Amino acid sequence: MKLSVVSPVYKAERIIPTLVERIEQAVSPIFNDYEIVLVEDCSPDNSWAVIEALAAKNHRIVAAKLSKNFGQHPAIIAGLSLATGDKIVVMDCDLQDQPEEIEKLFKAMQTGYDIVLAKRSNRQDGFFKKLFSRIFFKTYSYLTDSKFDNTIANFGIYDRKVIDEVLKMSDYIKSFPLFVNWVGFRSTSIEVAHAKRAEGKTSYTYGKLFRLAFDTIISFSNKPLKIFVKLGMCISLISFLAGIYTLYKYLAGEIKVLGYSSIMISIWFLSGIMITIIGVVGIYIGKIFDQSKNRKPFIVEKTVNYES
């Protein structure tokens, strides 16, 4: 049995040697055959030079450099496309996902699961990042009529057949955890220790996190359109009842001159609703347009120690 450990790399030149060392120490007692797949997502530092130097000395390191910065999830998919293991571990490169927990994940998989996800028992992230994550997954769970846990991210171990199905998904917007949730199979989660970032700061600003969340929700759910349809129906009903009430008051002689303010408020309110609905529909059309282009979600510029 062969194990592949896939990790996207960005702004991690000082962390990579420690990451590789700790992965090897963690998996070598369990697997005689393993590989470490590092995907450098066009990082602005010297991450690729460090990876190349390590891969030249260690044939177990399979390295890939993307032609530009495509983002974390496309980088993960790129790594999965290069992985050849029967079991695949996906983890971040910042050592918040601890390689020492891989053994625990693998032992849980041996009890009959195809997917074992790492549940971060005590997340070592800032308050606002944890709050944003909780809000996103609550919102996404509601919009997709499914359940997601904000303490679970990319870290986990996956059977080959799971990854094969994930790689078949041709969605232009890539979100690895959501792909895994959609393909199904027997899955569970176990608690693992979560560490602080080994060095530096996360490359995900709140703006990037918001855009990622927005793109993901729009790409994986059409419920916002249904919500606006219901909203439109409710407004129409309220307007109809208000019209009946106004007509009654007019026939009863209680209204002599219709109010300018109420007319203007109604016009602005309904115009705002219509513009919002048209905007949401336009966003969905834009996503359809992006998908219809059928562009690659990533381009691998060069590889080291990879044999296709």
WOPE-V888141 format. One line per field, one symbol per residue. psi: psi as a letter, one per 20 degrees, with the letter a starting at -180 (. if undefined). Layout:
BEGIN
psi = ???
END
This chain:
BEGIN
psi = pqppoppqpplkhihgghggghgghhhhihphorqoopoollqibkghgggggghhioiiooqppqhroirgghhghghhhhpjqhqpppqrijjhophiihgggghhhijkqhpoqpoohnplrrghghgggggghgghgghjlrpqpiipchprpqqhhghghghipjpgppnghhgghhicrpqrqqpqqprqphqaqqiorhggggggggggghhjpjhhghghgggghggggggghhgggggghghijiogpqpgghggggggghggggggghggghgghghggghhhkqpiqpogqrpkpo.
END
